[in-house]
């Protein structure tokens, strides 16, 4: 995915403990962002207790401990290392019991 300016973008969806979710489109600041830079940015972001996303309309601050799952589209093919399963296939979507 690319922005109107031709910069790489991705959609990040946060799924909260209370069952709600919200999605954001994030545009990389530069087309020359390296795979290593992206990996490091994600690791630094996830290591924080609070995550900040600036939109055109407002600034959203999310408490990381309230997030159950994060989905990123398109997939980040370049993520490697401990804790990363490659060639995974989703068989069923997450369901909620009542």
N, C-alpha and C positions, 0 to 999 in steps of 0.2 A: 504494500500500500504506500502511496506517495501523496504528499500535500500538493496544493496548487502550485507551490514554489518548487516542486520536484524533490522535496526532502522526504526521506523515509518516515513513515508513520506506523503506529501500531495501536490497537485497541486493548485497553487493560480493564478488566472487569473485577471488581471487588465483591466477594460474597461474605456477608456479615453473619455473626453468630445468631442474630435475631431472625434470620431468614431473608432479609432484604439484600438487594444487590444494586450496584450502580456501575456504569461503564464510562470510560473517558478515552478520547483519542489523544495520543501523545505524539508529537512531531519531534524527531531528533533535531538538534540544533545545527548539525552540519552533515552533508552527504559524505564527508570524509571520515565520519566516526568509524573507528576500527572495531573489529569484533572484540578485541581485548578491552577497548574503552567501554563498549556496551556491556560486556560481562561485568566489569568493575563497577559501572554505574548501577546496575541491577543489584549487585551484592551490597553496595553502600546504601542504597535505598531501602532494601529489605532489612538491613541491620539496625535501622532507626526505630525508635519507639513511636514516633509520629511521622506520618508521611504527608508531604505538602504538594498539592497540585494546583498550579495557577492556570485559571481559564481566562477567557476574555471578560467574563462577567463577574467572577469572584475568585477567591482563594479557598480551596477545600483542604482541610487538615483532618487526617484520618488517624485514629489511634490503632496502631498495628495489632494490639491484643484483641481487638474486636473483629478482626478479619479471620475467617475460617479458610478461605480459598481465594486464589488469584488466578484468573485466566488471561492469557496474552495471545492475541491474534494479529497477524499471522504468527505461526510458531517461530521461535528463535532457534533456528537450526544449529547455531554455533555454540550453544551451551553444552559444555562437556564437564566431566569431573565427577567427584563423589556425589551421590544422591541424585544423579540424572539417569533416568531410564530412557534409552533410545529405542525406536521402533515400537513404542507403546501404541495401543489402539483402544479407544474408548468403546466399551461394549454396551454399557447402559449409561444414561444420564443420571446425575445425582437426583435422588427422589427424597421426598420429605415425608416421614411417617406422622400420623396424627393421633 
